[in-house]
Amino acid sequence: METVSHLSVLVHEQAAKYGDREVMKYREFGSRTWQSCSWNRLSHTVKVVSNALLNLGVKPQENLGVFSQNSAQYVYADFGAWGIRAVTIPFYATSSEQQIEFMVNDAKVRFLFVGEQEQYDKAHRVFALCPSLERIIIFDRNVRISNHDPHALYFDEFMKLGDGLPRQTEVDALLREASDKDLANILYTSGTTGNSKGVMLTHGQYRAALLANQHCVPLSDKDRVLNFLPFAHIFEKGWALLALSVGASIIVNTYPQEVQQSMRETHPTSMSAVPRFWEKVYTGVMEKIDHASALQRKLFKKALGIGRRHNIEYLSRGKRPPLALHVEYEMVNKTLFSIVRRELGLEDANIFPTAGATVSSHVEEFVHSIGLNMIVGYGLTESLATVSCDHVGEPYTIGSVGRPIDSIQIKISDAGEIMLKGPTITPGYYNREDLTREAFDGQGFFHTGDAGYLKDGELFLTDRIKDLFKTSNGKYIAPQMIESKLLVDKFIDQIAIIADERKFVSALIIPEYRLLEEYAREHSISYDSRESLCANPEIYKMMMERISTIQQQLAHYEQIKRFTLLPHHFSMERGELTNTLKLRRPVISANYRAEIEKMYEE
């Protein structure tokens, strides 16, 4: 049973219900050992943080920054701040110094929590450029503090300020004053163009989101939820809070690159993810199948066909599978598919919400076929995550982003833009009344910037309106849709479609170098660098053949005619990716102008 209460008291009310039951698994920074935290310990630690913040002089609705990877301390800081009506502002652990400086100054942050050495070093370097900043509080005890830095202290030293709960009477008084109108977070969107915008999120929005998701997401206190995405991402933050509100335990994964190892070690029942995670799972499984014997490949292909018919052609459409098909499915599910799930650490799988980008139909069908319940959804920071998602027990369509959650209104404008209204929608952008006015129409509907349509109660996305390309022939191209289809190929790691005001579609492709190098060795293709490998005509021919096969289902004008293989990844450092790994298309177009122009030479 879900506890929907003000976030300032959520953990304390749950501790009264669950006591010494485990609520959190985590690892200290740099450690390989999983530790456990009970509801009672979480509640007490949060109270200590609240008391410590009062002793530092934090005021109600003051902005506190959190610049860190996921960690137990991150959870303590969030709830401790909410316990005295303060506001937390999560910064991505990969944020640049310029981004940190902008956000700290925009929000007038006095106290900044940081994670590891990289975050401390960046915060220390911008300290003198941030007039409001007074203290840096460091989560990781292994961080080396710069000589003569009187402004930094470790988290355990900070916690001593709250030992014995010396200000608990004041904390309790602040809890009684807490309101749904209070700000809980300001989340600065990484943005594909321009400066970040601070999205204001209130406790009332969180309450409405938790209530709405309760009706369509079957999560319970039996679940173990792995936190893979950063807590700075509204999808993960909302998902973690939903898990805690139903009494589930959370598994805090600090390093994203270790997520599959964490899955095998902790055996989660649920986790939120972006499509790229499942694309990697799909290509990893298919690569193993490619190297299996002919008989094994035949058996697995047949099993996938059975899974597809059972789970997609029947169950996804609300139909009962024929008995013979059900018997066949149960057989492959208990044998082949259970092996795949066990390899992933998902023996007790429940649900797997997925959002943040277009999900390839190949990947979505594969995940459902092997018996994993992927819940595809759609949302924004401004909508406090979920706008729509597949509702368990109701029919769903491969390619949709599900049905609207309770309480939200969706309107499609004449231009095809998705417009939103409801209690989960942001009141606006911090310090930017001008942008807030632009974001809402006269009826109070929020402009999402996404194009889409409703059909039979389900929402379908086409693309970001600003991302839609118009070729010189007048045809509109949806780049994300094309990119999602190509990313299922095991040789493609990243891809950027080029088409705006061009005669035809082209692409910049970052290959999966390990597999490409393996292919070159197997086919006696000589190379002395990644540059020469990417420029090799035989490699280009092989990649073109694979691309041509995948894009047969696309309209002729949507198909890639030429591409360039790049010898290095798109990066945040060069401004080509946002913190959530979305492409910054204008930057990519500028950085690779020469390569792009060459593809359009006659």
N, C-alpha and C positions, 0 to 999 in steps of 0.2 A: 504494500500500500504506500502510495507516494505521500511524502510530507512536503506540501507546498507552503513554505513560510518565507518570511523575509530572510534574505541571504545572511543578514547579520546574526541570526539566531539558528540557522539551519543545522549546523554541526552540533550545537548544544542540544537541540530537540532530538536529533537522531541519536546522540550519545545516551540520552535518557531512555531511549527505546532499545538500543542495541548494546550498550555497555562495553564489555571487553571484546566484543566481536571485531574481527579484522576489518578495517576500512581501507587500508592502503598498503601496497607493496612498493618499495622504492629501493634505489641504490644510492649511496652517497657518491659524490663526484669522484670519478676515477676508480670506483670499487666494482668488483665483479660479484659481490655478495648481496642478495636480496634481503632486505629487512622488512619488518612488519610493524604496522601502527594500528592500534585499536581506536574505536570511536571515542572512548574515554580519554585516551592520550591525546587524540587530535583536538578534542574539545578543550582540554587543559592547556595545550600548547598554544592554541588560538587565543585563549584568555591572556596568557603570558605576553604574546605579541601585542595585543590590544593595550595592556598596561604599559609595556615598554614604549609604544608609540605615544601614549599620553605623556609619559615622562620626557620624551623628546620635544613635546610641545605641539604635536599634531592637532589640528583643529577639525571640527566637523566639515565635511565636504572639501577638505584640502586634497590636492592631487599628489599622489605618491607614484613614482616610477618603478617598474619592475623590468629589468634588462637581463634576462636569463633564459637558459634552457629550462625545460620542465624539470622540476625537482620537488621534494617534499617541502623544502623551505618556501617555495613559490606558493604552495597551497596554504601554508601557515600565514604567509604575508597577506594573501588575498583576504582570507576570512578574518584575520586579525584587524586589518584595515576596515573592513565592513563593520566589525564589531564596535567601532567608534565613529561610524558614519563617514569615514574617509573614502576617497575615490582612488582606485588603482588604475594605472595606465600601463598596460603591458607593451613592451618593446620587443620585437623579434631579436633573438640572440645573434642574428647575422646582420643587424642594422649597422650602417656606416656611422662614422663619427659625425658627419654632416647631418644625418637623419636624427641622431641622438641630440645634437645641439639644438636643432629646430624644435623637436618635440618638448624637450626640457624647458626651453625658453617660452614656447607657445603656451604651455600649461603651467608655467611658473613653479616647477617642481623644486621642493627644498630637499627632499630625502629620496635617494635613488638606491634601490636594491639591485645588486649585480650578481651574476652567477660565477663564472670562472675567470681565468686570467685575461682572456681576450676582452671580455666585457669590462672588467675593471680597468684595463689599460686604456680602452677607448674613453670610458667615463673620466678617468684621471686626466687624459689629454684635453678634453673639452671643458674641464671644470672651470678654468679661468674665463671661458667664453660664455658661461651661464651664470649671470648675476644672482639668480634665485637659489642656486644649488648650495646646500650647506653640508650635507653628509652623504658618503657612499657606504652602504652596508653590504658586506660581501658574504655570499652564501658559502662558497668553497673555502675551507680552512687552508687549502694548499696554495692559495693565491699569494704571490709575493707583493706586498705593499711597497710602493715606491718610497725611497728615502725622503724623510721630511714631509710626509703627507699626514697632516694632523686631522684631515677630514674623513679618513677611512677607518672603519672598524668592522670586525668580523661579526657574523650573525650571532654566534654564541655569546660574544661580548654584549651585543645589543640585547639579547634575551635576558641577561642579568639585570637589565633595567626594569624588567617585569617580574623578577623572582618574588614569590610570596604574594603576588597580585596586590600591590600596594594601592592601586587606583581603581579596584574593582567596583567600589560603590559608584564612582563616576562612570565607569563602563556600563554598569547596569542602567544608570539614568539615561545615558545616550541610546542604549538599546530601546528603551521605552519611547524615545523621541523619534526613532527611525521611521521613515515614511517611504511609501512606494514612489514618491516623487523625487527622492534622493537619487543622485547619480551614483551608480555602482562602478562603472568603467568609462573611460574614454579610450576608444580603440582607433589608432591612426591607421587609416587604410594605406597600404603600400602604393597603390595607384599605378596604372600603366602609363599615365602621363601626368606631368606636373607634380607639385608638392603634395605631401600627405594631408588628409583632412581628418580632423578628430571627430569621430562618430560618438555622440553621447548616448549612453545606455543606462537606463534607470532600473531601480529595483522592481518597479511595476512592470516593465517590459519583461524582465526575467520571470516574474511570477506568471505573467500571461503565457510566456513561451513554455514554461514547465507544465502548466495546465493543459495547453493545447497538444503538446507532444505526448502527454500521458494517454491520450485517446487513440493514438495511432502507432506508438512505438512500444512493443511488448518487452520492456526492460523490468527486471524485478530484483529483489535483494538476494536472489540466487546467482546473479551475474557477476562476472569478473571482467572489468572493462579496461582494456589497455589504452593508455593515452599516448598516441603516436604523434599526432600533429602538435605543433606548439600551442601552449596555453594562450599565446598572443593571437591565435587564430580563433575567431568567434565560433567556428564549427566545433573545435575541440573544447573551448571553454564552456559553451552551452551543453555539449555532450557530457562532459565531466560533471557539471552541476546536476544534470538530469540523473546521471548514475547515482550521485550522492543522495539526491532527493528521494530515490526509491530504495535506498539502503544497500545498493550494490557496492562492491569494493572496486577501487581503482588501482591500476598498475601503472606507475609513473615511469615512462620510458624517456630517459634523459637525452640519449643520442639517437637521432632518427636513422642513421646508417646501421644501427644495431637492432632495428625493430624485428627482423625475422628471427634473430637469435633470442630476443626477449620473448617472442611468441612461443618458441619451442621450450623455453625455460619456465614460463609462467602459465601457459595454456589458457588464454583468455577465452571467454564465451562471446565477447563482442568488442568491436573497436571501430572508431570512425576513421575514414581514410579518403584520400583523393584518388581519382581514377588512375593516376600514374602508378600508384602502389599496385593495383590489381593488374595493370598492364605488365608490370615487372613479374608478378606471379605467373600470369598467363604465358609470357615468353619463356620464363624459367622452366615451367612444366613442359611446354611444347619442345623446348630444346632437349630436355631429357628424353622425351618420346622420340625425337629425331635420331637420337643415338642408341635407341633400343633395337631389339631384333625385329625382323619383319613381322613375326607372329605377335609380338608385344604391341607393335604399332597398330596392327589390324584389330587386336582385342580392345585397345584403348579407344580407337576411332569408333568402333561399334558401341562401346560403353557410352561415349559422349553422345552418340545418336540416340541411345535409349534415354539418357538423362535429359536430353533436349526435348524429346517427345513427351516424357512424363512431366517434367517440371515447367516447361514453357508452353508447349502446344496444348496441354490440358490444365495444369494447376494455375498457371499465370492468367488463364482466361476464365478461371472459376469453374472449370469442368472437372469431373471425376475421371481419372484415368481408367481405361479398361483393365479388368483383373489380370489378364495375361501380361500386359505392359507393366502393371504394378509389381507383379512377381519378378519380372525381368529386372526392373529397376532396383528392387530390394536386394537382388543378388549382386549387381554391380556396385551398389551403394555400400554394401557390407564388405566388399572385397577391394576392388580397384579404387573407388572414390575415398573410402576410409583411409587407405594408404596415403593418398595425396593430402587429405586433411591432417593426418597424423604428422606427415613431413612438415606441414606448416605450423604445427602446434595447435591445431583447431579441432581437436577431437570432440569437444563439447560445444560446438558452434551454435550460437543463437542468431544474432542479427549483426549486419555489417553496413551501417549507413555510409554512403559514398556521395560526395558532392565536390564542388569547387571547379569543375570543368566538364566538358562533354565526355560521356562514357561511351567508348566504342561498343557497338552492338555485338561484335565478336567476343569482346571481353565480358560483357554483361551476360551473354548467353552461356559462356564457358563457366563463369562463377556459379550461376544458377544450376547448370547441368551437373556439376560435381557435388551438389547438395549444400552449397553455402547460400544463405539468405541475404543477398545484397539488397539493401534498401536505397535505391537511387533517389536523390533529393536535389533541391535547389534552394538557395538562400543567399543573403548578403549580410555584411556587417550591419548595415542600416536596418535590416529586418530581424536582428538578433538571431541569425542563422536561419532556421527552417521557414521557408515559405510553403513548400510542397514536398511530399515524399511518397513513396510507395506505402500503402497502408496494408499491414499484414492481415491476411484473410480476405482481402478484396482483390479483384482482378487488376493486373497491371500490364502495361505494354512496354516491350523492349524499345528503348529510344525515348520514352517519356521521362519526366522528372517527377512523376507521381501526382497525387491529388492534394489540393490545398489543405493545410491544417485548419483546425477550428479557429474561428474568430478573425481570420484574415480575408479581406476582400481583394480580388484580382480583377483588374480592368485592362483590356487590351486597347491601346489608343488607335486612332486612325492610321498612324504610322507603323503600327505593329509592336509598339513598345509595351512591355509589361509594367503595369502601374499597381501600387499596393496601398492598402489602408487597413489599419487595425491597431490593437493595443501593443503589438510587438515592434511597431515601427518607431525608429528614432525620433526624438523631438527636434533633432537638427545637428548641425556641426558646431563644435566648440569654437567660440570666438569668430564665427563666420556667419553672421546673419544674412549676408549677401548670398552665399552658397545655399543656405537653408531655404531662402525664398525661391531660388531657382529650382530647387529639388522637388517642390510640391506644386500641384496645380490648384486651381481655385476651389476644388472640392475636397482638398486635403489628401489627394492621392500622391504617393511618392513615385518619382521617375527612377526606374531601376537602370535604364540604359541598355537593358537586354531586350532582344526581340523574341517574340514567341507567340503561341496560340493555344487555346483551350479546345479539346476535342473529347467528347464523352466523359467530361469531368476530370480529365487528366491534362496537365500542362506540358507543352513541348517547347523546347528552346530552339531557336534558329542560330543566333549568334549575338555578340555584343553589337549594338547598332553602330557604334563608332568603329568597330572592327570590320564591318562589312566592306568588302572591296568591290569596286565597279571597274570592270575591265574597259579598255578603250573601245570594245565592241558593244558596250552597254549592258553586259551581263553582270549580275550581282553574284559575288563569291563569298561563302561563309568559311573563312580560313580554319576556325577551330574544328569544324566538322570534318574537313579534309585531314587536318593534322591528327585528329583522334583515330581516324581509320588507318593512317600510315604507321602510327606508333605501335600497333600490334605486331609489326614486323620485328623479328629478333635482332636484325642488323641496324635498326634505327633507335637512337637514344633520345635525340631532340630534333625538332623540325620547325621551321618557320616558313609559312606559305607567303609567296610574293605574288601580287596580282593587281594592286591598285593602279588604275590608269595604264595598265600594260596590255599588250596584245594577247597574251596567254598566261597561264599559271605556271610559275616556277617555284623552286624551293631551295632553301638552305638547310642542309641535313648534317647533323652530327651523328656519325655512326657509332655503334657499340664497338669500340676499338678492339677489345679482347676477341670478340667473335670474328671481326673482320680480319684481324691478324691471323687467327686460326684458319680461316678460309684461304687466305693467301698462302700459308704454308702447305695446306693440303693440296692446293692447285699449282704449286711451284711458281707462284708469282713473287718475284723478287722486289724488295723495297728496302730503303735505308733510313726512312723516317716516316712519320705519320703523313707529312706533306706529300711524299712521293706515293704512299699507299693510296691516299685519297684522290690523287691525280691519275692513277693508273687506269687506262682504258678498259682493261678486262674487269676491274672492280666496278667501273661505271656501268658496263654492260650488264653485269650480274645484278646490280642494284636496280637498274632500269627495268629489267625483266620482272623482278619481284614487285616493284611499284606498279607496273602495268597490270599485273595480275590482281593486286588488291583494289585498284581504282576502276576496275571494269564496271562496277555498279554506279559509278559517278557519271553525271552528264558529261558530254564531250568537252564542253567549255570549262568544266571544273577540274579536268584531269591535268596532272603535272606533265608538262612537255619537256622541261629541262630542269636540272638540279645541279647543285654544287655541294660536294662533300667537304666539310671543314675539318681541319686538323686539331681543333680545340673546342671546348664546350662554350656555350653561351654562359655568361657569368653575371653575378650581382655586382662584382667589383667594377666591371665596365659599364654598368647601368643597363645591361641587356635583359635582366630578370628582376622581378619584384621579389620581396621577401617570401612571398607565397609561390615563387617560381613561375609566375605568369610572364609571358613574353612582353617586353616593352618594344612594340613593333617600330615606332619612330626611331628609337635608338639603334635597333638592329639594322634598319634601312640605312641609317647614316654610317654606322660602323662598317658595313659590308657593301658600301656603294659600288666599289670597283667590281666585286664579285657579281653583284646583281646586274650591273650594266653589261658585263661580259656575256651573261646568259641571254641578253636580248640583242646581241650583235647579229647582223644578217650573215 
